[in-house]
Amino acid sequence: MQFEVVTLFAEMFESFVRATLLGRAIEVGHVRVFFTDPREFATDKHRSVDDAPYGGGVGMVMKAPPLVAAIEHALATRGPARRVLLAPVGEPFSHARARAWAKLPRLLLVCGRYEGIDERVRELAIDETVSLGDFVLSGGEVAAMAIIEAVSRFVPGVLGDLASTHEEAFAAGLLEYPHYTRPPEFRGLKVPEVLTSGDHEKVRALRHAESVARTRALRPELLRGHKGGGDGDG
């Protein structure tokens, strides 16, 4: 799996691509991450990549020519890829989307900056626009890291046991159940007895019930499309 990141701040990724599971996945070749800087494709003497918006307004807007040129260069150099813009106006990123993207050979992530990008970039060089949530970041770099981490977990060989991805939060459309480990009692709080009983069927039943209860309390909208979610109207 190859990730291509178009960003003005590739240095933000330096420790990220060396750390933990992702770092090991890159080291053994399961994942590769490349960076392209739009500033390298600016044509004026100041290598500017932003300008004031037409129509007025606060802030600056990323210019179309260097950004489109950077995307086209990345594609020409290393091959076709799904082109994704990271911006607050996009569709929500999800567990299902991460799983689907992991089946692609290459994913290109475009990190916006400033007040946004020239809309013609989306029209000319973007396949889809994705957001991490209803909030604003200074740029798409943090979002790109989150997406690379989430997608990489589904790439064969990155996790020791791919079956673990089926038990993670959102894998079944529910929030994950609570976890416990030693000691069995801490400051008066005990681990549920079922978890130490050795009865695997009861353990599975308890965990499912707790997933449903937690989802109903914290993210009730997830239950609407979930089969076996209890009697909830929530």
N, C-alpha and C positions, 0 to 999 in steps of 0.2 A: 504494500500500500504506500503510495506516495502522496505527500501533502505539499502543495505549493502555496506559499504565503506572500502576498503582495503587500508590502508594508514600508512605511518610512522609518520604522524603528525595529529593525531586525535584532538589535542588541538586547531588546527586552526578552527575547526567547533563549538567550545563551544558556542560562542555568536550567531553564525548563526542559530543553531537549537533552540534557545530560542526566536528569534526575530520575530516580525510581524506575518504574516499569517501562516508561517511554524510553528512557536512556538505554536500558538493556535491549529493548526491541530495536532501536536504531543500531546499536552496536552489533547485533547478530544479523541485521538486514531485513527484519520483518517490516520495518517502517522506515521511510526516508522523508526528510523535511528539507525543502529548498526555499530560498528567499529571493525576492526580486524587489528592488527599491525604485519606485517611480521617479525619484529625483535624478536617477541616472539617465532618464529619457527626457528631462526638461531641456529645452533648446535655447533659453535665454542665458545671458551671462551670469545671472544670479541663481540659476537652476531652480527657479520658483515652481512650486507645484500647487499653489493656491492663489486665489484672487478674490476681489470683492464681488458680492452677488449682484447680478442684474436685478434692477427693481429696488435696490437698497435693502437695508437690514443689517443686523449685527453680525459680527464674525466674518470668517472667510470660507470659501468653498473650494474643494479640491478640483483642479482643472481636468478636463477630459483628455487632452492630448497626451500628457505624460502617463496618466493612469491607464488609458487604453493601450498605449505603446508597451507598458510594462507587462500587462496581461498577455498581449500578443507575443511578446518576446518569450515569456515563460512557456507558452504553448508551443511556439516554434522550436524552442530549445529542447524541451523534454516530452513533448507530445500532448495530445488532447486531454482535457480534464473537465469535470463538472465545475462550472464557475459560479461561486457563491459570494455575494456581497453581504457583509455583516453590518447591519444597520437597525435602529429601533423600529423602522417602519416594516420590517420583514415579518414573515410567518414565524411562530414560535419554534425554536429548536426542541427536539424531543428524543426520547429513548428510541422510538421507532425510526426516526430519521437517522439517528446515529447508526443503527443496525443496517439500514438500507445503504447508507453511504459507505459502510465498511466493505461492501461488495464491489465497489468501484475500484478501478486500478489507480485513478488519480483524482484528487480533490483540490481545487484551487480556491483559496480563501482571500478575499479582498478586504483589507482593513481600512475603513474610512477614518477620516480625521477632521478636525475643525467643526464647522457647522453642518458638514455633509459633503456629498460629491455632486458634480455636475450630472444631472439626470440623464444626459446622453450616454454616460458610461453604462448605465443600466440597460439602455436600449440597444447599445452596440455590442456589449461584451459580457453580459451577465445572464446566467440561466435562472437563478432564483435568489431571493433576498431573505435572510434569516436573522432573527433576533433572539437573544438569550432571555428577554423578558421586558416588562413594561418599566424600563428605567433607562437612563442615558449614561454612557461611559464617554471618556475623553477620546477614545478611539476603539477600533475593532480588535486590537491585539489581545486583550484579555479574553474576549469572546473566542478568538481563534484558538487560543491555548485550551480553553474549555472544550471546544469542539474536537480538536486533535486528540485530547485525552479520552473523550467519550467514544469517539469513533474507533480509536486504536484498540480499545478493550475488546472489540468484536473481531479484530484481525487475527486469524489463526496463528498461534504461537506466541502471541503477546502475553496472554494469561496462561498460567500453568494448566488450568482446567477451565475450558470454555463453558462447561456446565454451570459454573458459578455466575455467569452473566444472566442465566435464566432465573436466578433467585434474587437478583438485585432489585432495588426500588424501581418501580414502573415496569418491570419485565412482564408482570401479569396484569398491568393496568392499575396496580395498587401501590400505596406506599409500603416500604419494607417494614416487617415486624421488628419489635425491639430485640436487641442482642444482649447477652449476658456472658460473663466468664468468671473465673475464680476471683475472689472467694465467694462461697455460696451466700454469705450474709455480709453486708457492709453498712455500718451505721444504722442498723435496725431494718434495713431493706433487704429482703430475701429474694433469691431467684425463684421463679415459679416452680413448684414441685414437679410438674409434668416434664420440665426440661431435664431433670436429673433422674427420671424414672426409667429411662431406657426403652420406653414404649414409643417407637417411631411414628406409629399412626396417630397417637395422641399428641405427639410433638407437632406433626404436620397440621393437625386440626387446630391446635392452639395458635400456631403461627398464622394460619390463614385468618382465624377469627380476630387476632390482634391487628393484622394488616387491614382488614375491613374496618375495624373500629377506629384505627388511627386515620385511615383515609376519610372515613365519614366525619371525623372531628376536624381534620386539617385541610383536606382537599375533597370535599363532597362532590364536586363536579366530575371527578374521575369515576365515580360509581355509576354514573348514568349509562355508560357503555359497557359496564363490567358484568358479566354473567356470574351468578353465584355470589353477588355482593350483599346478600342478606335481604331483609324485607324493606330495605331503606327506600325512602322517597328522597333521601338526601343526596 
